[in-house]
Amino acid sequence: MMKLKRPYFRPLIYGLLATLISSSIIISSPQPSYGQSWLNWIFQGVQVIQLSSLSDSQEVKYGGQINQELIRSGKFRLSRNQALIQRIDRIGQRLAQNSSRPNLPFTFQVVQDNSINAFATMGGFVYINTGLIATAENEAELASVIGHEIAHITERHSIKQMRNVAISQGLMSATGLSESNIVNIGVQLAVNLPHSREAELEADQVGLRNLRQAGYAPIGMITFMKKLTQKGGSPPAFLSTHPATSQRVEALNKAVNPDIAYQGDGLDTQAYQREFRGLL
C-alpha cells in the first residue's frame, strides 16, 4: 500500500472536505425541476429503493401485519369452515409449489361473502370469497382464480403499486416508508385500489402458466372468465376490480392451444359439487 507523506496529507483532507461541503450545499439548495426540489427527487429515489429491496422475510412480515389489520378492522369476515379451508389450501399449495416463488409461505383464506371476488396481498396472503367458490363449475376454474392471485404475489404487483401510491401521497422520508405507512397502504390496496390493466394481463398469463405446470386443465381459466362476462345485472366484484375483461379473454384464448386445453385435472363437475359446493 502506498503511503502519503505528512506534508501532502493535510491539504488532501482539506480538499476532500471542501468538495463534500460544496456538494452538500448544491444538493440541499432547492433547484427547479418539474415543480419539485432535487431533495424531493432524492427522497423518491430512497422510497423506490426501500420498497424494491424488500426481502422475502420482510414481505411476509408486512403481509402478516396487513392481514391482521384487515381482520381487526372488520373489512371482511373469515370463514371458519375448516373442511372448506383445507380444500382451498390444498389447491393453493399445489399451485404455489409450481410457481416462480415456491419457497414463499403462502396463506390461503376463505372470506364469508356471497360476492364474486378474490384478492391477494404481499407476502403470500390470498383471499377467496365463498361467492366465487359457489360460482365456479369445477376445480380447474377455481384453481385458475387462485393461480391468478398467486401471480400478483410472485410478480410483486402490490409492492410496485404501493411504491406509486406512496409517492403520489407524499409519504416519503430520507429513510423510506415507515412500517405503519406500509401496512396502511397495503390495506388500502387490498380493499379499494384495483391493479393496473398491465398487471392484470400479466397475472392472467403467469397464472395460466402456473395452472398448467400444476397439472390443471387450462380451459378452466377461459371458461371461468367467460362465465363472469356473461352474468347479467351489475358486474361481479371480481370484474369491477379487474378491468379490461374482454381483452383478457381474447389474450387467454390466444395463449391456450385448443388441442391441449382440456388436458389436465379439475374438470369433474360432480366431484366439485360434492367436495366444494356441498360445504357452502
C-alpha positions in Angstrom: 0.0 0.0 0.0 1.3 3.4 -1.0 1.8 5.9 2.0 1.3 9.7 1.7 3.9 11.9 3.3 2.6 14.1 6.0 3.2 17.5 4.2 0.8 16.3 1.4 -1.8 14.6 3.7 -3.4 17.6 5.3 -4.1 19.6 2.1 -5.6 16.4 0.6 -8.0 16.1 3.5 -9.0 19.7 3.4 -9.7 19.4 -0.4 -11.9 16.4 0.1 -13.8 18.2 2.9 -14.3 21.2 0.7 -15.6 19.0 -2.1 -18.1 17.3 0.2 -19.4 20.5 1.7 -19.8 22.2 -1.7 -21.6 19.1 -3.0 -24.0 19.0 0.1 -24.8 22.7 -0.5 -25.7 22.0 -4.1 -27.9 19.1 -3.2 -29.6 20.9 -0.3 -30.3 24.0 -2.4 -33.7 23.9 -4.0 -33.5 23.6 -7.7 -36.5 23.9 -10.0 -37.3 20.6 -11.8 -40.9 20.0 -12.8 -42.2 21.7 -9.7 -40.2 19.6 -7.2 -36.8 20.2 -5.5 -33.9 17.9 -6.0 -34.2 16.9 -2.4 -37.7 15.5 -3.1 -36.4 13.6 -6.1 -33.7 12.1 -3.8 -36.4 11.1 -1.3 -38.4 9.5 -4.0 -35.3 7.5 -5.0 -34.9 6.3 -1.4 -38.6 5.4 -1.4 -38.3 3.3 -4.5 -35.1 1.6 -3.4 -36.6 0.7 0.0 -39.7 -1.0 -1.4 -37.8 -2.6 -4.3 -35.3 -4.2 -2.0 -37.7 -5.9 0.4 -36.6 -9.4 1.2 -39.0 -12.3 1.3 -39.0 -12.3 5.1 -39.8 -8.6 5.2 -42.6 -9.1 2.6 -44.1 -11.9 4.7 -43.8 -9.8 7.8 -45.6 -6.8 6.3 -48.2 -9.1 4.6 -49.0 -10.6 8.0 -49.5 -7.2 9.5 -51.8 -6.2 6.7 -53.7 -9.4 7.1 -54.1 -8.7 10.9 -55.3 -5.2 10.2 -57.8 -6.3 7.6 -59.3 -8.8 10.1 -59.2 -6.4 13.0 -60.8 -3.6 11.1 -63.8 -5.8 10.1 -63.2 -5.3 6.4 -64.3 -8.9 5.9 -65.2 -12.0 7.9 -63.1 -15.1 7.5 -64.9 -18.4 7.2 -64.4 -21.0 10.0 -65.4 -23.9 7.8 -62.2 -26.0 8.3 -63.2 -28.6 5.6 -63.6 -25.9 3.0 -60.4 -24.0 4.1 -58.4 -27.2 3.8 -59.7 -27.8 0.3 -58.8 -24.3 -0.8 -55.4 -24.6 0.9 -54.8 -27.9 -0.9 -55.4 -26.2 -4.3 -53.4 -23.2 -3.3 -50.3 -25.0 -2.1 -50.3 -27.2 -5.2 -50.2 -24.1 -7.4 -47.8 -22.3 -5.1 -45.2 -25.1 -5.3 -45.3 -24.8 -9.1 -45.0 -21.0 -9.1 -41.8 -19.0 -9.5 -41.6 -18.4 -5.7 -42.3 -21.8 -4.2 -40.3 -21.0 -1.0 -42.7 -18.2 0.0 -45.0 -19.4 2.8 -48.4 -18.9 1.1 -51.5 -18.5 3.3 -54.9 -19.2 1.7 -58.1 -17.9 3.4 -61.8 -18.1 2.7 -63.9 -15.0 3.1 -67.5 -15.4 4.1 -69.0 -13.2 1.4 -71.5 -14.0 -1.4 -70.0 -11.5 -3.8 -67.8 -13.0 -6.6 -64.3 -11.8 -5.6 -60.8 -12.7 -4.8 -57.7 -10.7 -3.9 -54.1 -11.0 -2.6 -51.7 -9.0 -0.5 -47.9 -9.1 -0.4 -46.2 -12.0 1.4 -48.3 -14.8 0.1 -51.7 -14.0 1.5 -54.6 -15.0 -0.8 -58.3 -14.4 -0.1 -61.2 -16.2 -1.9 -64.9 -15.3 -1.4 -67.4 -18.1 -0.8 -69.5 -16.4 -3.6 -66.7 -17.1 -6.1 -66.4 -20.7 -4.9 -70.1 -21.1 -5.5 -69.9 -19.6 -9.0 -67.1 -21.9 -10.2 -68.2 -25.1 -12.0 -65.2 -27.2 -11.3 -61.8 -27.3 -9.5 -59.9 -26.1 -12.6 -62.0 -22.9 -12.7 -61.4 -22.2 -9.0 -57.7 -23.0 -9.4 -57.5 -20.5 -12.2 -58.6 -17.7 -9.9 -56.2 -18.8 -7.2 -53.4 -19.1 -9.7 -54.1 -15.5 -10.9 -53.9 -14.2 -7.4 -50.7 -16.1 -6.7 -49.3 -14.4 -9.9 -50.0 -11.0 -8.4 -47.8 -12.0 -5.4 -45.0 -13.7 -7.4 -44.7 -10.7 -9.7 -44.7 -8.3 -6.7 -47.6 -6.2 -8.2 -48.7 -5.0 -4.8 -45.3 -3.7 -3.9 -44.9 -1.9 -7.2 -48.4 -0.4 -6.7 -47.5 0.6 -3.1 -44.5 2.5 -4.4 -46.6 4.5 -6.8 -49.3 5.3 -4.1 -46.6 6.3 -1.5 -45.0 8.7 -4.0 -48.3 10.2 -5.1 -49.4 10.7 -1.5 -46.1 12.2 -0.4 -45.4 9.6 2.2 -41.7 9.6 1.8 -38.7 10.4 4.0 -35.0 10.1 3.9 -35.3 6.6 5.4 -38.2 5.5 3.3 -41.7 4.3 4.3 -42.5 3.7 8.0 -44.0 0.3 8.9 -47.3 1.9 9.7 -47.5 3.5 6.2 -46.6 0.2 4.6 -49.5 -1.5 6.4 -52.0 1.3 5.8 -51.3 1.4 2.1 -51.4 -2.4 2.0 -54.9 -2.4 3.5 -55.9 0.4 1.1 -54.7 -1.6 -1.9 -56.5 -4.8 -0.7 -59.9 -3.3 -0.4 -60.1 -0.2 -2.6 -57.5 0.1 -5.4 -57.6 -2.2 -8.4 -54.4 -3.4 -10.2 -53.5 -1.8 -13.5 -54.6 -3.3 -16.8 -51.0 -4.3 -17.5 -50.7 -6.1 -14.1 -54.0 -8.0 -14.7 -52.9 -9.1 -18.1 -49.6 -10.3 -16.7 -51.3 -12.1 -13.8 -53.5 -13.9 -16.3 -50.6 -15.2 -18.4 -48.4 -16.1 -15.3 -51.4 -17.7 -13.7 -52.2 -19.7 -16.8 -48.7 -21.0 -16.9 -48.9 -21.9 -13.2 -52.2 -23.6 -13.8 -50.6 -25.8 -16.5 -47.5 -26.5 -14.5 -49.6 -27.7 -11.5 -51.4 -30.2 -13.8 -54.8 -28.4 -14.1 -56.7 -28.2 -17.4 -56.0 -24.7 -18.8 -59.5 -24.4 -20.2 -60.7 -23.7 -16.6 -59.3 -20.1 -16.8 -61.1 -19.3 -20.0 -64.5 -20.8 -19.1 -64.5 -19.1 -15.7 -63.6 -15.7 -17.2 -66.3 -16.1 -19.9 -68.8 -17.1 -17.3 -68.3 -13.8 -15.4 -68.6 -11.7 -18.5 -71.9 -13.3 -19.4 -73.5 -12.8 -16.0 -76.4 -10.4 -16.1 -77.1 -7.4 -13.9 -74.3 -5.4 -12.3 -70.8 -6.8 -12.9 -69.4 -9.1 -10.2 -66.9 -7.6 -7.8 -64.2 -9.8 -9.3 -64.7 -8.0 -12.6 -65.2 -4.5 -11.2 -61.7 -4.7 -9.6 -60.2 -6.4 -12.6 -60.6 -4.2 -15.7 -60.4 -5.0 -19.5 -62.1 -8.4 -19.2 -62.9 -8.8 -22.9 -59.3 -8.2 -23.8 -58.2 -10.6 -21.2 -60.4 -13.4 -22.6 -59.1 -12.7 -26.0 -55.5 -12.9 -24.8 -56.2 -16.2 -22.9 -57.7 -17.8 -26.0 -54.6 -16.9 -28.0 -52.4 -18.4 -25.2 -54.1 -21.7 -24.9 -53.6 -24.4 -27.6 -57.1 -25.9 -28.2 -55.5 -29.3 -28.7 -54.4 -29.4 -25.1 -57.0 -27.1 -23.5 -58.9 -29.9 -21.8 -55.8 -31.9 -20.8 -55.3 -31.9 -17.0 -57.1 -32.2 -13.8 -60.1 -30.4 -12.3 -62.9 -30.8 -14.8 -65.1 -33.2 -12.9 -68.2 -31.1 -12.1 -69.9 -33.7 -9.9 -66.8 -34.1 -7.7 -66.7 -30.3 -7.3 -70.3 -30.2 -6.4 -69.7 -32.8 -3.7 -66.4 -31.5 -2.3 -66.8 -27.7 -2.5 -70.4 -26.5 -3.1 -71.7 -29.0 -0.6 -69.7 -27.3 2.1 -71.0 -23.8 1.4 
